[in-house]
Each structure stands twice: as C-alpha cells, then as structure tokens.
Amino acid sequence: MIAVVDYGMGNLGSVAKALRALGVEARITSDRAEIAAAQGVILPGVGAFGDAMAELQARGLEETLKAVVAGGRPFLGICLGLQLLFSAGEEGGYHRGLGILPGVVVRLQGKIKIPHIGWNSLSFPRPTPLFQGVDEGSYVYFVHSYKVVPEDEAVVAARVNYGEDFTAAVCAENVWGVQFHPEKSSRVGLTILQNFAREVKACS
C-alpha cells in the first residue's frame, strides 16, 4: 500500500485516483502508524511552504516522514512536497523544511509570469528509475512560484526551462521529488507514477 499523506494541503484525491487507475493500492491518510507501516509514501502539496511545515508539525508527521525515509522505503514528494524535502524555504519569510535534502527553496527569477502554470518539457542530466520510459523533452504540467536549489547538483534528476533553467526533479537513493504534477500530466505522468509504484513493489 502507498500512503498519500493528508496534512490538509494538496491534490490528495487526484494523486490517489491516478494510482488506483494504475491498479495500485493507495490510501489517503494522516494516521502516523499507517504512514509508518506503508510500503511507500507520497507527500503531495499545494500552498505555502511555512503553512505546510506548520501543518506537518501540528499533526506530528514530521518525524514519521523522516523515519520512513531513514528506513529506506520509497518516498515521493510532489510540487510543494518536493520543496518540503529541503532545508529551508524563503516563501513569506524564512521557514525550516524537513531537511532530508540540503538546499533551499527560492522564488522563480526572470521576466516571466508568476506563478508558472502550464506545460513544459523535461531534460534529464542522468538516468533514474522514476523516468524510465519517459522520453527526453516530454511535457509535464507545472503550477508553482518557487524552485528548489539543491546544495548537491548530483541529486538533480530532471531540469526544466521557464525563464531560467532550474530543478524539475530530484533523486537521492530512496527519495524522489518532482516540481510538476504527475497526476495532471496525462500519459507521461501516469508512467512516472507507475515507475514509482514499481520501485515500491521491488522494495517491499
């Protein structure tokens, strides 16, 4: 079972529906014991970085998520869920993140429309199982105003250009994160979710 973490922010239903369409058992939950026992975990998110961290802490989920990662189970952050993996975010002031990956979350730069909403193509600096079967240049759907800046470029698994080049996905051992919304990215997005589910099954 893949746990889709409910902390009051995010397209929970869309993510779970996409997984179920692939024949994957998925459960929307905020129960710490259920998340801790899940074979894989997805942290989706839409909203402000600081508010999201406050919700995770209020629900006692921060340490649970860190324990899942430390235990080696596959973990996928989507959009804000990717950003929360990092050390800190600058949205609305300085806010501490989960600190699973070193780096910061900063506002998009350049003469561009913000928020970034729409379809953009991916480039892959290195292979990762999450993008198996996804062609270079494939389009996915973004909705965000901030980007992640990892301290270690080696974790970058995909990049996108919107006014500037920035990180679209990361991979570090059992942890993946995507800035775009795979649940809204048609066939390409379903392929990515299916790849994650396959990693979950392999690790079970």
C-alpha positions as CSV (number, residue, x, y, z in Angstrom):
1,M,0.0,0.0,0.0
2,I,1.2,3.5,-0.8
3,A,0.2,6.2,1.7
4,V,-0.8,9.6,0.3
5,V,-0.1,11.9,3.2
6,D,-3.0,14.1,4.2
7,Y,-1.9,17.2,6.0
8,G,-4.6,19.5,4.8
9,M,-2.8,20.7,1.7
10,G,-2.6,19.2,-1.8
11,N,-4.3,17.3,-4.6
12,L,-4.8,14.2,-2.5
13,G,-7.8,12.8,-4.4
14,S,-6.2,13.4,-7.8
15,V,-3.0,11.6,-6.8
16,A,-4.8,8.6,-5.2
17,K,-7.2,8.4,-8.2
18,A,-4.3,8.3,-10.6
19,L,-2.6,5.5,-8.6
20,R,-5.8,3.5,-8.4
21,A,-6.3,3.8,-12.2
22,L,-2.9,2.1,-12.5
23,G,-4.1,-0.7,-10.2
24,V,-2.0,0.5,-7.3
25,E,-3.5,0.3,-3.8
26,A,-3.3,3.9,-2.4
27,R,-4.7,5.3,0.8
28,I,-5.1,8.9,1.8
29,T,-4.2,9.2,5.4
30,S,-2.9,11.4,8.2
31,D,-2.5,8.4,10.6
32,R,1.1,8.2,11.7
33,A,1.0,4.5,12.3
34,E,-0.5,3.8,8.9
35,I,2.1,6.0,7.2
36,A,4.9,4.3,9.1
37,A,3.7,0.9,8.0
38,A,3.1,1.8,4.4
39,Q,5.3,0.2,1.7
40,G,5.8,3.6,0.0
41,V,4.8,7.2,0.8
42,I,3.8,10.1,-1.4
43,L,3.8,13.7,0.0
44,P,1.8,15.9,-2.3
45,G,1.2,19.6,-1.7
46,V,-0.2,22.9,-2.9
47,G,0.1,26.0,-0.9
48,A,2.7,27.9,1.2
49,F,5.9,26.4,2.5
50,G,5.6,27.7,6.0
51,D,1.9,26.8,6.4
52,A,2.7,23.3,5.2
53,M,5.5,22.7,7.7
54,A,3.3,24.0,10.5
55,E,0.6,21.5,9.5
56,L,3.1,18.6,9.4
57,Q,4.4,19.6,12.8
58,A,0.9,20.1,14.3
59,R,-0.2,16.6,13.1
60,G,3.0,15.0,14.4
61,L,4.0,13.9,10.9
62,E,7.5,15.4,10.6
63,E,9.3,12.7,12.5
64,T,7.2,10.0,10.9
65,L,8.2,11.1,7.4
66,K,11.8,11.3,8.3
67,A,11.6,7.8,9.8
68,V,10.1,6.5,6.6
69,V,13.0,7.9,4.6
70,A,15.6,6.7,7.0
71,G,14.0,3.2,6.9
72,G,14.8,3.0,3.1
73,R,11.2,3.0,1.9
74,P,10.4,4.7,-1.4
75,F,9.3,8.3,-0.9
76,L,8.0,10.7,-3.5
77,G,7.4,14.4,-3.0
78,I,5.1,16.2,-5.5
79,C,5.3,20.0,-6.0
80,L,5.2,21.6,-2.5
81,G,6.0,18.0,-1.3
82,L,9.3,18.2,-3.2
83,Q,10.1,21.6,-1.7
84,L,9.5,20.5,1.8
85,L,12.2,17.8,1.5
86,F,14.8,20.6,1.6
87,S,16.4,22.5,4.4
88,A,14.5,25.8,4.3
89,G,12.1,27.9,2.2
90,E,12.0,31.6,1.7
91,E,8.3,32.0,0.9
92,G,6.8,34.6,3.3
93,G,9.9,34.7,5.4
94,Y,12.5,32.0,6.4
95,H,11.0,28.6,7.3
96,R,12.7,25.4,8.2
97,G,11.9,22.4,6.0
98,L,12.2,18.7,6.6
99,G,15.9,18.8,5.9
100,I,16.0,15.4,4.2
101,L,18.0,17.0,1.4
102,P,20.3,20.0,1.8
103,G,19.3,23.1,-0.1
104,V,16.8,26.0,-0.2
105,V,13.6,26.9,-1.9
106,V,13.6,30.4,-3.5
107,R,11.3,32.4,-5.8
108,L,11.5,32.0,-9.5
109,Q,13.5,34.7,-11.3
110,G,13.5,36.4,-14.6
111,K,11.0,38.3,-16.8
112,I,8.3,35.6,-16.6
113,K,4.7,35.2,-15.4
114,I,4.5,34.0,-11.9
115,P,3.1,31.6,-10.9
116,H,4.4,29.3,-13.5
117,I,1.3,27.5,-14.8
118,G,1.4,25.2,-17.8
119,W,3.2,22.5,-19.7
120,N,7.0,22.5,-20.1
121,S,9.5,19.9,-21.3
122,L,11.9,18.0,-19.2
123,S,15.6,17.3,-19.8
124,F,17.5,14.5,-17.9
125,P,21.0,15.1,-16.8
126,R,21.2,11.5,-15.6
127,P,19.1,8.3,-15.6
128,T,16.8,7.4,-12.8
129,P,14.2,4.6,-12.5
130,L,11.4,7.3,-11.9
131,F,11.8,8.4,-15.6
132,Q,12.2,5.0,-17.2
133,G,10.2,5.1,-20.5
134,V,9.9,8.9,-20.4
135,D,11.5,10.5,-23.5
136,E,13.8,13.5,-23.3
137,G,11.7,16.6,-24.0
138,S,8.5,15.1,-22.6
139,Y,6.0,17.7,-21.4
140,V,4.5,17.8,-17.9
141,Y,2.3,20.2,-16.0
142,F,3.6,22.8,-13.5
143,V,1.9,25.1,-11.0
144,H,4.3,26.9,-8.7
145,S,6.1,30.2,-7.9
146,Y,9.2,28.8,-6.1
147,K,12.0,26.5,-7.1
148,V,14.4,24.2,-5.2
149,V,18.2,24.9,-5.3
150,P,19.9,21.8,-4.1
151,E,23.4,22.1,-2.5
152,D,24.4,18.9,-4.3
153,E,23.8,19.0,-8.0
154,A,24.2,15.2,-8.1
155,V,20.6,14.8,-6.8
156,V,19.1,16.6,-9.8
157,A,17.3,14.1,-12.0
158,A,15.4,16.4,-14.3
159,R,15.5,20.1,-15.3
160,V,13.1,22.5,-17.0
161,N,13.5,25.9,-18.5
162,Y,11.0,28.6,-17.7
163,G,12.8,31.9,-17.9
164,E,15.8,30.1,-16.5
165,D,16.9,26.5,-16.1
166,F,16.0,25.0,-12.7
167,T,15.5,21.7,-11.0
168,A,12.3,19.8,-12.0
169,A,13.0,16.6,-10.2
170,V,15.5,15.1,-7.7
171,C,16.6,11.6,-6.8
172,A,18.7,10.6,-3.8
173,E,18.6,6.8,-3.0
174,N,15.0,6.0,-2.0
175,V,13.9,9.6,-2.1
176,W,12.4,11.2,-5.3
177,G,10.7,14.6,-5.7
178,V,9.1,16.3,-8.7
179,Q,8.2,20.0,-9.0
180,F,5.5,19.2,-11.6
181,H,2.2,17.4,-11.1
182,P,2.4,13.8,-12.5
183,E,-1.3,13.3,-11.6
184,K,-2.1,16.1,-14.1
185,S,0.4,15.2,-16.7
186,S,-1.5,12.7,-18.8
187,R,0.3,9.6,-20.1
188,V,3.8,10.8,-19.1
189,G,2.6,11.5,-15.5
190,L,1.0,8.1,-15.3
191,T,4.2,6.5,-16.4
192,I,6.1,8.3,-13.7
193,L,3.7,7.2,-11.0
194,Q,3.8,3.7,-12.3
195,N,7.6,3.7,-12.1
196,F,7.3,4.8,-8.5
197,A,4.8,2.1,-7.7
198,R,7.2,-0.4,-9.3
199,E,10.0,0.8,-7.0
200,V,7.7,0.4,-4.1
201,K,6.9,-3.1,-5.0
202,A,10.5,-4.0,-5.6
203,C,11.4,-2.7,-2.1
204,S,8.5,-4.5,-0.3
